[in-house]
Structures are given as structure tokens and as C-alpha cells.
């Protein structure tokens, strides 16, 4: 059980954007302060971010020339659309999926085709045969699959997804923005045969706690890396973001310890939610949890807003439930949410008090 103690909410509780709730430790902060004081801000940044790519190459044992750096993972997604999608082209995603996929389809005039995820009573599954059937039927120009999946937190065997990529006739984007929170990654199963149409998308925003810097990267085939580098803006990632990202990559033990804490808090939070009537939290391998409730969506929204709790209430038309995605915060923050959920069910009109 999450420890009960008084938690005073002096500002809105932000659990809606899947951010890392833990502040960076003092040591890298001091390194950042020193490096920023030495940066020549009158000079443009390295257009290829070679220092950062070299760091990532050594850490991941992946060729530097096939790493592309972006202003967040969102920019790399935009570059992929620019490179491979024309108005009227078909893009294949899951349903539900990361909201940026739908937005980019709209911006680039693409037709979004979806393969629905199966919502069972206690588990969420994906039918791989449905994906293969959809690929054969619609001939997409781009395939976007996130793993762990957003917003459900479901994790699919990377070997299955890589096999789908090998059978796909178009670029296949495996979005691993949350992969540090999962049990393994695609690089754990990929050996020498990296599919020529595969692009693995990652970010330093989540596990690394650098959401404010906007640094994402992709691990690509030679062909896709060349295409993205020809399209991207020359100075797309600023010099401060590049330097701070390089510093943080030396603190992987801090990152791993924070990931361990988030996993522990996530699993305990799921247990606590599932003890509350009318609420159910699904298993997750990410830093967020998908929750359904039998209670009215507008009522839940108003109640949580009144308590200063910001979560992502999803517009999902599935089985008549209210669906919400809750980012994993600190222990006292999650305790506050649990107490709010209990109050909604037990005493909806009573004063909200933390025990």
C-alpha cells in the first residue's frame, strides 16, 4: 500500500503528460551550470549533433551514422511524414494511439487507418494477424506502432513487431519513447539484420527527465537515416540541449534508479486502484497507467479539477466506460490521487481530506 501521510497541494498536480516526476540530482545540475557558462551562444549548434550521436552510439552499441537527432521525438515523426507521406496516402496505426499520429495525418492530408487493440475484462491484447491483414489490404506508406503502447501501457514482444516490419512494404516506425520502463527493447532482439525499412524512435524526455529540453533520436537503417538528414532543418537541436543531453547520458545509474522507483510506484498504484469499486487499472510497462471507471466522465473531470489533479481523460468510445491515463508521480502525489478516487466513490459530496 502506498504510504499514507499528509500531502499539501500548493499547486496543480500534473499527472497528464507522462513526465518524469523526479528532479535532476545536484551533480549533473552543477555540470550543466558550468558548461552553459562556457557555451558560445553566438555560434550555431553542430547540425549533426556529432558529440551527442557519439555518446548514444557507444551507449547503445549502434552505428553513429545511423542515429538522427531531433527536437524531441515529435520532430522526427514530422520528418518521417515529410519524407514518405503525400496527401491521400494511407498511414497505419493502432487504436487508440499516441495523439500526435492523428494530428500529423491531418496536417499532411493522410488517411489514418487503424487496427483496434482488444480490450478484454482484465487485459489488453493485440492481434498481429489483424496488422498483417491491414498492411496487405491498404498498402500503407507509413506504419506507426508504439511499444510500450500509449495510452494503454501494453507491451508487445519486440520480436513480433520486427517480424512485421520485415514483411512491410513501407517505412515501419517502432516508437519506443517509454522503452526504459519495459522489460526489454527491440535492440535486445535485433542482431546484425536491421531491416532496411525500420526506424526506432526514442526520447530523453521520459526516463531521462529532460522533457523541457526536447531531445529525441532515431535508430535507423542507412536508407532512412540518409533521407531524414536530407530533410531535417540544419540547426534543429540547440547547443544547450545537445550539451546537457551529453552530460545526462553519463548518469545512467541515476536514470535506472529512477526508473526502478517509478516501476515500483506504478505497480503499487495499480494494486491500490484495483481495490476501489467501479475503478480498474490495467497492467502497464510504462510510466503511466490506463484506468477505466463506471462513473460519469464529466463528474470525474469536475471532481478532479476541483482537487487540482490533472490527468488525461481520454476520448475513447469503448464499452461505455470513462477512460483515463494517469502518469506515475511521486509517492505522496499518487496517494493524493488514490484518496481522491476513494472519495469519488465513497463520499462524493463530502469534504476531501487526506488521512
DOPA-113466 format. One record per residue (C-alpha): residue number from 1; residue in three letters; x, y, z. Coordinates in nm, 3 decimals, always signed. Layout:
N
rec n->NUM, res->Ala, X->X, Y->Y, Z->Z
...
***
This chain:
355
rec n->1, res->Unk, X->+0.000, Y->+0.000, Z->+0.000
rec n->2, res->Unk, X->+0.124, Y->+0.349, Z->-0.078
rec n->3, res->Unk, X->+0.218, Y->+0.515, Z->+0.247
rec n->4, res->Unk, X->-0.050, Y->+0.746, Z->+0.390
rec n->5, res->Unk, X->+0.070, Y->+1.083, Z->+0.508
rec n->6, res->Unk, X->-0.048, Y->+1.437, Z->+0.475
rec n->7, res->Unk, X->+0.017, Y->+1.591, Z->+0.136
rec n->8, res->Unk, X->-0.046, Y->+1.960, Z->+0.091
rec n->9, res->Unk, X->-0.126, Y->+2.056, Z->-0.264
rec n->10, res->Unk, X->+0.021, Y->+2.403, Z->-0.320
rec n->11, res->Unk, X->-0.009, Y->+2.387, Z->-0.699
rec n->12, res->Unk, X->-0.180, Y->+2.177, Z->-0.962
rec n->13, res->Unk, X->-0.078, Y->+1.813, Z->-0.959
rec n->14, res->Unk, X->+0.046, Y->+1.742, Z->-1.312
rec n->15, res->Unk, X->-0.002, Y->+1.376, Z->-1.394
rec n->16, res->Unk, X->-0.123, Y->+1.419, Z->-1.750
rec n->17, res->Unk, X->+0.189, Y->+1.432, Z->-1.971
rec n->18, res->Unk, X->+0.393, Y->+1.126, Z->-1.865
rec n->19, res->Unk, X->+0.681, Y->+1.336, Z->-1.737
rec n->20, res->Unk, X->+0.949, Y->+1.207, Z->-1.501
rec n->21, res->Unk, X->+0.842, Y->+1.338, Z->-1.158
rec n->22, res->Unk, X->+1.193, Y->+1.337, Z->-1.012
rec n->23, res->Unk, X->+1.415, Y->+1.644, Z->-1.030
rec n->24, res->Unk, X->+1.768, Y->+1.603, Z->-1.164
rec n->25, res->Unk, X->+2.033, Y->+1.544, Z->-0.895
rec n->26, res->Unk, X->+2.277, Y->+1.820, Z->-0.787
rec n->27, res->Unk, X->+2.586, Y->+1.678, Z->-0.958
rec n->28, res->Unk, X->+2.469, Y->+1.697, Z->-1.320
rec n->29, res->Unk, X->+2.300, Y->+2.029, Z->-1.246
rec n->30, res->Unk, X->+2.637, Y->+2.171, Z->-1.142
rec n->31, res->Unk, X->+2.797, Y->+2.031, Z->-1.457
rec n->32, res->Unk, X->+2.521, Y->+2.193, Z->-1.661
rec n->33, res->Unk, X->+2.576, Y->+2.527, Z->-1.490
rec n->34, res->Unk, X->+2.945, Y->+2.517, Z->-1.570
rec n->35, res->Unk, X->+2.905, Y->+2.411, Z->-1.931
rec n->36, res->Unk, X->+2.637, Y->+2.671, Z->-2.002
rec n->37, res->Unk, X->+2.870, Y->+2.945, Z->-1.878
rec n->38, res->Unk, X->+3.126, Y->+2.837, Z->-2.140
rec n->39, res->Unk, X->+2.899, Y->+2.796, Z->-2.442
rec n->40, res->Unk, X->+2.944, Y->+3.045, Z->-2.724
rec n->41, res->Unk, X->+2.580, Y->+3.135, Z->-2.777
rec n->42, res->Unk, X->+2.672, Y->+3.349, Z->-3.077
rec n->43, res->Unk, X->+2.759, Y->+3.031, Z->-3.269
rec n->44, res->Unk, X->+2.519, Y->+2.789, Z->-3.434
rec n->45, res->Unk, X->+2.500, Y->+2.435, Z->-3.290
rec n->46, res->Unk, X->+2.653, Y->+2.133, Z->-3.462
rec n->47, res->Unk, X->+2.393, Y->+2.049, Z->-3.729
rec n->48, res->Unk, X->+2.454, Y->+1.675, Z->-3.694
rec n->49, res->Unk, X->+2.495, Y->+1.674, Z->-3.313
rec n->50, res->Unk, X->+2.805, Y->+1.457, Z->-3.354
rec n->51, res->Unk, X->+2.907, Y->+1.465, Z->-2.987
rec n->52, res->Unk, X->+2.562, Y->+1.353, Z->-2.878
rec n->53, res->Unk, X->+2.537, Y->+1.090, Z->-3.150
rec n->54, res->Unk, X->+2.877, Y->+0.954, Z->-3.046
rec n->55, res->Unk, X->+2.759, Y->+0.923, Z->-2.685
rec n->56, res->Unk, X->+2.443, Y->+0.742, Z->-2.792
rec n->57, res->Unk, X->+2.638, Y->+0.519, Z->-3.029
rec n->58, res->Unk, X->+2.870, Y->+0.400, Z->-2.752
rec n->59, res->Unk, X->+2.589, Y->+0.354, Z->-2.502
rec n->60, res->Unk, X->+2.363, Y->+0.161, Z->-2.739
rec n->61, res->Unk, X->+2.631, Y->-0.012, Z->-2.948
rec n->62, res->Unk, X->+2.467, Y->+0.128, Z->-3.259
rec n->63, res->Unk, X->+2.638, Y->+0.292, Z->-3.558
rec n->64, res->Unk, X->+2.666, Y->+0.669, Z->-3.516
rec n->65, res->Unk, X->+2.595, Y->+0.741, Z->-3.882
rec n->66, res->Unk, X->+2.252, Y->+0.576, Z->-3.845
rec n->67, res->Unk, X->+2.144, Y->+0.792, Z->-3.549
rec n->68, res->Unk, X->+1.937, Y->+1.102, Z->-3.625
rec n->69, res->Unk, X->+1.877, Y->+1.365, Z->-3.355
rec n->70, res->Unk, X->+1.553, Y->+1.560, Z->-3.339
rec n->71, res->Unk, X->+1.395, Y->+1.846, Z->-3.148
rec n->72, res->Unk, X->+1.201, Y->+1.589, Z->-2.949
rec n->73, res->Unk, X->+1.063, Y->+1.270, Z->-3.098
rec n->74, res->Unk, X->+0.778, Y->+1.476, Z->-3.244
rec n->75, res->Unk, X->+1.012, Y->+1.645, Z->-3.491
rec n->76, res->Unk, X->+1.142, Y->+1.310, Z->-3.614
rec n->77, res->Unk, X->+0.784, Y->+1.197, Z->-3.668
rec n->78, res->Unk, X->+0.722, Y->+1.514, Z->-3.871
rec n->79, res->Unk, X->+1.033, Y->+1.443, Z->-4.078
rec n->80, res->Unk, X->+0.910, Y->+1.091, Z->-4.148
rec n->81, res->Unk, X->+0.579, Y->+1.229, Z->-4.273
rec n->82, res->Unk, X->+0.759, Y->+1.484, Z->-4.490
rec n->83, res->Unk, X->+0.975, Y->+1.211, Z->-4.640
rec n->84, res->Unk, X->+0.723, Y->+0.937, Z->-4.702
rec n->85, res->Unk, X->+0.364, Y->+1.066, Z->-4.690
rec n->86, res->Unk, X->+0.177, Y->+1.263, Z->-4.956
rec n->87, res->Unk, X->-0.185, Y->+1.388, Z->-4.940
rec n->88, res->Unk, X->-0.422, Y->+1.095, Z->-4.974
rec n->89, res->Unk, X->-0.164, Y->+0.835, Z->-4.869
rec n->90, res->Unk, X->-0.260, Y->+0.580, Z->-4.606
rec n->91, res->Unk, X->-0.090, Y->+0.566, Z->-4.266
rec n->92, res->Unk, X->-0.143, Y->+0.263, Z->-4.041
rec n->93, res->Unk, X->-0.163, Y->+0.298, Z->-3.662
rec n->94, res->Unk, X->-0.329, Y->+0.122, Z->-3.372
rec n->95, res->Unk, X->-0.647, Y->+0.240, Z->-3.198
rec n->96, res->Unk, X->-0.611, Y->+0.406, Z->-2.961
rec n->97, res->Unk, X->-0.268, Y->+0.554, Z->-3.023
rec n->98, res->Unk, X->-0.040, Y->+0.848, Z->-2.947
rec n->99, res->Unk, X->-0.240, Y->+1.159, Z->-3.035
rec n->100, res->Unk, X->+0.043, Y->+1.304, Z->-3.243
rec n->101, res->Unk, X->-0.007, Y->+1.034, Z->-3.507
rec n->102, res->Unk, X->-0.361, Y->+1.153, Z->-3.575
rec n->103, res->Unk, X->-0.254, Y->+1.517, Z->-3.574
rec n->104, res->Unk, X->+0.022, Y->+1.458, Z->-3.828
rec n->105, res->Unk, X->-0.212, Y->+1.261, Z->-4.052
rec n->106, res->Unk, X->-0.443, Y->+1.562, Z->-4.055
rec n->107, res->Unk, X->-0.162, Y->+1.810, Z->-4.121
rec n->108, res->Unk, X->-0.019, Y->+1.609, Z->-4.410
rec n->109, res->Unk, X->-0.357, Y->+1.514, Z->-4.557
rec n->110, res->Unk, X->-0.308, Y->+1.141, Z->-4.500
rec n->111, res->Unk, X->-0.576, Y->+0.880, Z->-4.436
rec n->112, res->Unk, X->-0.527, Y->+0.723, Z->-4.096
rec n->113, res->Unk, X->-0.623, Y->+0.355, Z->-4.089
rec n->114, res->Unk, X->-0.634, Y->+0.186, Z->-3.751
rec n->115, res->Unk, X->-0.605, Y->-0.165, Z->-3.612
rec n->116, res->Unk, X->-0.804, Y->-0.178, Z->-3.288
rec n->117, res->Unk, X->-0.645, Y->-0.305, Z->-2.970
rec n->118, res->Unk, X->-0.858, Y->-0.565, Z->-2.794
rec n->119, res->Unk, X->-0.988, Y->-0.454, Z->-2.454
rec n->120, res->Unk, X->-1.070, Y->-0.761, Z->-2.250
rec n->121, res->Unk, X->-1.203, Y->-0.758, Z->-1.897
rec n->122, res->Unk, X->-0.863, Y->-0.752, Z->-1.726
rec n->123, res->Unk, X->-0.610, Y->-0.742, Z->-2.007
rec n->124, res->Unk, X->-0.536, Y->-0.565, Z->-2.335
rec n->125, res->Unk, X->-0.410, Y->-0.761, Z->-2.634
rec n->126, res->Unk, X->-0.311, Y->-0.701, Z->-2.995
rec n->127, res->Unk, X->-0.393, Y->-0.934, Z->-3.283
rec n->128, res->Unk, X->-0.082, Y->-0.945, Z->-3.502
rec n->129, res->Unk, X->-0.275, Y->-1.109, Z->-3.784
rec n->130, res->Unk, X->-0.503, Y->-0.805, Z->-3.799
rec n->131, res->Unk, X->-0.199, Y->-0.583, Z->-3.856
rec n->132, res->Unk, X->-0.069, Y->-0.805, Z->-4.134
rec n->133, res->Unk, X->-0.414, Y->-0.817, Z->-4.294
rec n->134, res->Unk, X->-0.441, Y->-0.437, Z->-4.280
rec n->135, res->Unk, X->-0.097, Y->-0.394, Z->-4.438
rec n->136, res->Unk, X->-0.191, Y->-0.626, Z->-4.726
rec n->137, res->Unk, X->-0.532, Y->-0.463, Z->-4.771
rec n->138, res->Unk, X->-0.449, Y->-0.090, Z->-4.766
rec n->139, res->Unk, X->-0.080, Y->-0.078, Z->-4.873
rec n->140, res->Unk, X->+0.019, Y->+0.200, Z->-4.630
rec n->141, res->Unk, X->+0.301, Y->+0.443, Z->-4.699
rec n->142, res->Unk, X->+0.396, Y->+0.460, Z->-4.331
rec n->143, res->Unk, X->+0.333, Y->+0.237, Z->-4.028
rec n->144, res->Unk, X->+0.347, Y->+0.377, Z->-3.673
rec n->145, res->Unk, X->+0.341, Y->+0.139, Z->-3.376
rec n->146, res->Unk, X->+0.435, Y->+0.247, Z->-3.024
rec n->147, res->Unk, X->+0.578, Y->-0.005, Z->-2.777
rec n->148, res->Unk, X->+0.513, Y->+0.025, Z->-2.485
rec n->149, res->Unk, X->+0.182, Y->+0.139, Z->-2.621
rec n->150, res->Unk, X->+0.039, Y->+0.480, Z->-2.539
rec n->151, res->Unk, X->-0.215, Y->+0.520, Z->-2.380
rec n->152, res->Unk, X->-0.261, Y->+0.162, Z->-2.256
rec n->153, res->Unk, X->+0.089, Y->+0.079, Z->-2.126
rec n->154, res->Unk, X->+0.068, Y->-0.258, Z->-2.302
rec n->155, res->Unk, X->+0.396, Y->-0.411, Z->-2.413
rec n->156, res->Unk, X->+0.427, Y->-0.630, Z->-2.722
rec n->157, res->Unk, X->+0.710, Y->-0.873, Z->-2.783
rec n->158, res->Unk, X->+0.960, Y->-0.668, Z->-2.992
rec n->159, res->Unk, X->+1.048, Y->-0.978, Z->-3.195
rec n->160, res->Unk, X->+0.689, Y->-0.990, Z->-3.324
rec n->161, res->Unk, X->+0.696, Y->-0.626, Z->-3.427
rec n->162, res->Unk, X->+1.031, Y->-0.660, Z->-3.601
rec n->163, res->Unk, X->+0.896, Y->-0.956, Z->-3.797
rec n->164, res->Unk, X->+0.602, Y->-0.738, Z->-3.904
rec n->165, res->Unk, X->+0.849, Y->-0.469, Z->-4.012
rec n->166, res->Unk, X->+1.035, Y->-0.721, Z->-4.227
rec n->167, res->Unk, X->+0.710, Y->-0.809, Z->-4.403
rec n->168, res->Unk, X->+0.603, Y->-0.447, Z->-4.453
rec n->169, res->Unk, X->+0.640, Y->-0.269, Z->-4.789
rec n->170, res->Unk, X->+0.692, Y->+0.076, Z->-4.638
rec n->171, res->Unk, X->+0.885, Y->+0.250, Z->-4.358
rec n->172, res->Unk, X->+0.797, Y->+0.097, Z->-4.022
rec n->173, res->Unk, X->+0.833, Y->+0.325, Z->-3.720
rec n->174, res->Unk, X->+0.868, Y->+0.150, Z->-3.386
rec n->175, res->Unk, X->+0.809, Y->+0.423, Z->-3.129
rec n->176, res->Unk, X->+0.995, Y->+0.329, Z->-2.810
rec n->177, res->Unk, X->+0.951, Y->+0.654, Z->-2.619
rec n->178, res->Unk, X->+0.882, Y->+0.460, Z->-2.298
rec n->179, res->Unk, X->+1.105, Y->+0.159, Z->-2.356
rec n->180, res->Unk, X->+1.325, Y->+0.215, Z->-2.049
rec n->181, res->Unk, X->+1.025, Y->+0.126, Z->-1.831
rec n->182, res->Unk, X->+0.964, Y->-0.204, Z->-2.013
rec n->183, res->Unk, X->+1.125, Y->-0.544, Z->-1.966
rec n->184, res->Unk, X->+1.328, Y->-0.526, Z->-2.288
rec n->185, res->Unk, X->+1.365, Y->-0.338, Z->-2.615
rec n->186, res->Unk, X->+1.393, Y->-0.403, Z->-2.985
rec n->187, res->Unk, X->+1.772, Y->-0.370, Z->-2.964
rec n->188, res->Unk, X->+1.772, Y->-0.671, Z->-2.732
rec n->189, res->Unk, X->+1.637, Y->-0.890, Z->-3.011
rec n->190, res->Unk, X->+1.787, Y->-0.721, Z->-3.316
rec n->191, res->Unk, X->+2.125, Y->-0.857, Z->-3.413
rec n->192, res->Unk, X->+2.301, Y->-0.784, Z->-3.739
rec n->193, res->Unk, X->+1.997, Y->-0.788, Z->-3.967
rec n->194, res->Unk, X->+1.845, Y->-0.444, Z->-3.917
rec n->195, res->Unk, X->+1.551, Y->-0.416, Z->-4.160
rec n->196, res->Unk, X->+1.607, Y->-0.152, Z->-4.427
rec n->197, res->Unk, X->+1.261, Y->-0.002, Z->-4.364
rec n->198, res->Unk, X->+1.288, Y->+0.014, Z->-3.982
rec n->199, res->Unk, X->+1.312, Y->+0.334, Z->-3.776
rec n->200, res->Unk, X->+1.323, Y->+0.307, Z->-3.395
rec n->201, res->Unk, X->+1.215, Y->+0.628, Z->-3.225
rec n->202, res->Unk, X->+1.332, Y->+0.720, Z->-2.875
rec n->203, res->Unk, X->+1.348, Y->+1.022, Z->-2.648
rec n->204, res->Unk, X->+1.532, Y->+1.168, Z->-2.349
rec n->205, res->Unk, X->+1.208, Y->+1.328, Z->-2.225
rec n->206, res->Unk, X->+1.069, Y->+1.040, Z->-2.020
rec n->207, res->Unk, X->+1.309, Y->+0.814, Z->-1.831
rec n->208, res->Unk, X->+1.594, Y->+1.065, Z->-1.857
rec n->209, res->Unk, X->+1.384, Y->+1.351, Z->-1.721
rec n->210, res->Unk, X->+1.471, Y->+1.604, Z->-1.994
rec n->211, res->Unk, X->+1.125, Y->+1.684, Z->-2.132
rec n->212, res->Unk, X->+1.195, Y->+2.057, Z->-2.121
rec n->213, res->Unk, X->+1.499, Y->+2.026, Z->-2.349
rec n->214, res->Unk, X->+1.320, Y->+1.850, Z->-2.638
rec n->215, res->Unk, X->+1.577, Y->+1.590, Z->-2.742
rec n->216, res->Unk, X->+1.468, Y->+1.282, Z->-2.934
rec n->217, res->Unk, X->+1.657, Y->+1.044, Z->-3.155
rec n->218, res->Unk, X->+1.601, Y->+0.767, Z->-3.405
rec n->219, res->Unk, X->+1.794, Y->+0.449, Z->-3.477
rec n->220, res->Unk, X->+1.754, Y->+0.384, Z->-3.846
rec n->221, res->Unk, X->+1.864, Y->+0.186, Z->-4.143
rec n->222, res->Unk, X->+2.119, Y->+0.354, Z->-4.370
rec n->223, res->Unk, X->+1.845, Y->+0.446, Z->-4.617
rec n->224, res->Unk, X->+1.613, Y->+0.611, Z->-4.367
rec n->225, res->Unk, X->+1.895, Y->+0.792, Z->-4.183
rec n->226, res->Unk, X->+2.014, Y->+0.942, Z->-4.511
rec n->227, res->Unk, X->+1.662, Y->+1.052, Z->-4.603
rec n->228, res->Unk, X->+1.594, Y->+1.215, Z->-4.265
rec n->229, res->Unk, X->+1.926, Y->+1.400, Z->-4.265
rec n->230, res->Unk, X->+1.847, Y->+1.541, Z->-4.608
rec n->231, res->Unk, X->+1.511, Y->+1.672, Z->-4.483
rec n->232, res->Unk, X->+1.582, Y->+1.799, Z->-4.134
rec n->233, res->Unk, X->+1.646, Y->+2.162, Z->-4.052
rec n->234, res->Unk, X->+2.024, Y->+2.226, Z->-4.035
rec n->235, res->Unk, X->+2.027, Y->+2.352, Z->-3.675
rec n->236, res->Unk, X->+1.725, Y->+2.172, Z->-3.536
rec n->237, res->Unk, X->+1.859, Y->+2.097, Z->-3.184
rec n->238, res->Unk, X->+2.005, Y->+2.391, Z->-2.995
rec n->239, res->Unk, X->+2.353, Y->+2.385, Z->-2.845
rec n->240, res->Unk, X->+2.236, Y->+2.387, Z->-2.481
rec n->241, res->Unk, X->+2.009, Y->+2.087, Z->-2.534
rec n->242, res->Unk, X->+2.290, Y->+1.897, Z->-2.707
rec n->243, res->Unk, X->+2.540, Y->+1.966, Z->-2.429
rec n->244, res->Unk, X->+2.302, Y->+1.888, Z->-2.141
rec n->245, res->Unk, X->+2.191, Y->+1.565, Z->-2.309
rec n->246, res->Unk, X->+2.556, Y->+1.458, Z->-2.331
rec n->247, res->Unk, X->+2.603, Y->+1.529, Z->-1.961
rec n->248, res->Unk, X->+2.294, Y->+1.333, Z->-1.856
rec n->249, res->Unk, X->+2.392, Y->+1.026, Z->-2.059
rec n->250, res->Unk, X->+2.681, Y->+0.981, Z->-1.817
rec n->251, res->Unk, X->+2.430, Y->+0.948, Z->-1.533
rec n->252, res->Unk, X->+2.264, Y->+0.627, Z->-1.646
rec n->253, res->Unk, X->+2.276, Y->+0.483, Z->-1.293
rec n->254, res->Unk, X->+2.059, Y->+0.773, Z->-1.176
rec n->255, res->Unk, X->+1.822, Y->+0.710, Z->-1.464
rec n->256, res->Unk, X->+1.799, Y->+0.339, Z->-1.387
rec n->257, res->Unk, X->+1.733, Y->+0.403, Z->-1.018
rec n->258, res->Unk, X->+1.453, Y->+0.647, Z->-1.102
rec n->259, res->Unk, X->+1.306, Y->+0.400, Z->-1.349
rec n->260, res->Unk, X->+1.312, Y->+0.133, Z->-1.078
rec n->261, res->Unk, X->+1.131, Y->+0.369, Z->-0.839
rec n->262, res->Unk, X->+0.869, Y->+0.458, Z->-1.100
rec n->263, res->Unk, X->+0.807, Y->+0.090, Z->-1.178
rec n->264, res->Unk, X->+0.762, Y->+0.013, Z->-0.809
rec n->265, res->Unk, X->+0.526, Y->+0.307, Z->-0.755
rec n->266, res->Unk, X->+0.335, Y->+0.217, Z->-1.073
rec n->267, res->Unk, X->+0.271, Y->-0.141, Z->-0.965
rec n->268, res->Unk, X->+0.163, Y->-0.039, Z->-0.614
rec n->269, res->Unk, X->-0.062, Y->+0.230, Z->-0.760
rec n->270, res->Unk, X->-0.230, Y->-0.030, Z->-0.983
rec n->271, res->Unk, X->-0.293, Y->-0.251, Z->-0.678
rec n->272, res->Unk, X->-0.444, Y->+0.040, Z->-0.486
rec n->273, res->Unk, X->-0.672, Y->+0.147, Z->-0.771
rec n->274, res->Unk, X->-0.798, Y->-0.208, Z->-0.816
rec n->275, res->Unk, X->-0.920, Y->-0.212, Z->-0.456
rec n->276, res->Unk, X->-1.160, Y->+0.074, Z->-0.533
rec n->277, res->Unk, X->-1.512, Y->-0.011, Z->-0.650
rec n->278, res->Unk, X->-1.601, Y->+0.097, Z->-1.007
rec n->279, res->Unk, X->-1.232, Y->+0.157, Z->-1.096
rec n->280, res->Unk, X->-0.993, Y->-0.077, Z->-1.276
rec n->281, res->Unk, X->-0.626, Y->-0.013, Z->-1.362
rec n->282, res->Unk, X->-0.467, Y->-0.222, Z->-1.636
rec n->283, res->Unk, X->-0.117, Y->-0.371, Z->-1.611
rec n->284, res->Unk, X->+0.145, Y->-0.138, Z->-1.755
rec n->285, res->Unk, X->+0.507, Y->-0.145, Z->-1.866
rec n->286, res->Unk, X->+0.536, Y->+0.230, Z->-1.896
rec n->287, res->Unk, X->+0.541, Y->+0.531, Z->-1.663
rec n->288, res->Unk, X->+0.165, Y->+0.572, Z->-1.680
rec n->289, res->Unk, X->-0.143, Y->+0.363, Z->-1.610
rec n->290, res->Unk, X->-0.466, Y->+0.326, Z->-1.805
rec n->291, res->Unk, X->-0.773, Y->+0.329, Z->-1.580
rec n->292, res->Unk, X->-1.139, Y->+0.273, Z->-1.658
rec n->293, res->Unk, X->-1.431, Y->+0.370, Z->-1.440
rec n->294, res->Unk, X->-1.803, Y->+0.311, Z->-1.442
rec n->295, res->Unk, X->-1.861, Y->+0.663, Z->-1.315
rec n->296, res->Unk, X->-1.966, Y->+0.954, Z->-1.534
rec n->297, res->Unk, X->-1.680, Y->+1.121, Z->-1.723
rec n->298, res->Unk, X->-1.795, Y->+1.479, Z->-1.662
rec n->299, res->Unk, X->-1.840, Y->+1.409, Z->-1.291
rec n->300, res->Unk, X->-1.491, Y->+1.264, Z->-1.258
rec n->301, res->Unk, X->-1.345, Y->+1.552, Z->-1.458
rec n->302, res->Unk, X->-1.511, Y->+1.816, Z->-1.241
rec n->303, res->Unk, X->-1.419, Y->+1.639, Z->-0.917
rec n->304, res->Unk, X->-1.052, Y->+1.603, Z->-1.005
rec n->305, res->Unk, X->-1.031, Y->+1.956, Z->-1.139
rec n->306, res->Unk, X->-1.171, Y->+2.082, Z->-0.809
rec n->307, res->Unk, X->-0.895, Y->+1.895, Z->-0.626
rec n->308, res->Unk, X->-0.623, Y->+2.031, Z->-0.854
rec n->309, res->Unk, X->-0.545, Y->+1.695, Z->-1.012
rec n->310, res->Unk, X->-0.450, Y->+1.699, Z->-1.380
rec n->311, res->Unk, X->-0.478, Y->+1.364, Z->-1.555
rec n->312, res->Unk, X->-0.551, Y->+1.275, Z->-1.917
rec n->313, res->Unk, X->-0.919, Y->+1.193, Z->-1.959
rec n->314, res->Unk, X->-0.932, Y->+1.006, Z->-2.289
rec n->315, res->Unk, X->-1.194, Y->+1.036, Z->-2.560
rec n->316, res->Unk, X->-1.235, Y->+0.661, Z->-2.607
rec n->317, res->Unk, X->-1.567, Y->+0.511, Z->-2.709
rec n->318, res->Unk, X->-1.506, Y->+0.165, Z->-2.564
rec n->319, res->Unk, X->-1.764, Y->-0.032, Z->-2.369
rec n->320, res->Unk, X->-1.926, Y->+0.279, Z->-2.221
rec n->321, res->Unk, X->-1.654, Y->+0.334, Z->-1.960
rec n->322, res->Unk, X->-1.477, Y->+0.653, Z->-1.860
rec n->323, res->Unk, X->-1.111, Y->+0.614, Z->-1.959
rec n->324, res->Unk, X->-0.818, Y->+0.798, Z->-1.808
rec n->325, res->Unk, X->-0.440, Y->+0.784, Z->-1.828
rec n->326, res->Unk, X->-0.253, Y->+0.872, Z->-1.510
rec n->327, res->Unk, X->+0.119, Y->+0.948, Z->-1.516
rec n->328, res->Unk, X->+0.321, Y->+0.799, Z->-1.232
rec n->329, res->Unk, X->+0.426, Y->+1.073, Z->-0.993
rec n->330, res->Unk, X->+0.591, Y->+1.070, Z->-0.653
rec n->331, res->Unk, X->+0.454, Y->+0.855, Z->-0.374
rec n->332, res->Unk, X->+0.267, Y->+1.135, Z->-0.197
rec n->333, res->Unk, X->+0.116, Y->+1.252, Z->-0.526
rec n->334, res->Unk, X->-0.016, Y->+0.907, Z->-0.611
rec n->335, res->Unk, X->-0.152, Y->+0.875, Z->-0.260
rec n->336, res->Unk, X->-0.342, Y->+1.200, Z->-0.315
rec n->337, res->Unk, X->-0.496, Y->+1.057, Z->-0.634
rec n->338, res->Unk, X->-0.592, Y->+0.732, Z->-0.460
rec n->339, res->Unk, X->-0.764, Y->+0.926, Z->-0.183
rec n->340, res->Unk, X->-0.946, Y->+1.132, Z->-0.447
rec n->341, res->Unk, X->-1.071, Y->+0.820, Z->-0.624
rec n->342, res->Unk, X->-1.189, Y->+0.675, Z->-0.293
rec n->343, res->Unk, X->-1.372, Y->+0.998, Z->-0.212
rec n->344, res->Unk, X->-1.545, Y->+0.998, Z->-0.550
rec n->345, res->Unk, X->-1.686, Y->+0.653, Z->-0.480
rec n->346, res->Unk, X->-1.742, Y->+0.663, Z->-0.105
rec n->347, res->Unk, X->-1.835, Y->+1.016, Z->-0.019
rec n->348, res->Unk, X->-1.878, Y->+1.213, Z->-0.342
rec n->349, res->Unk, X->-2.031, Y->+1.515, Z->-0.164
rec n->350, res->Unk, X->-1.812, Y->+1.511, Z->+0.146
rec n->351, res->Unk, X->-1.513, Y->+1.734, Z->+0.212
rec n->352, res->Unk, X->-1.196, Y->+1.593, Z->+0.060
rec n->353, res->Unk, X->-0.943, Y->+1.511, Z->+0.332
rec n->354, res->Unk, X->-0.610, Y->+1.326, Z->+0.317
rec n->355, res->Unk, X->-0.568, Y->+1.084, Z->+0.605
***
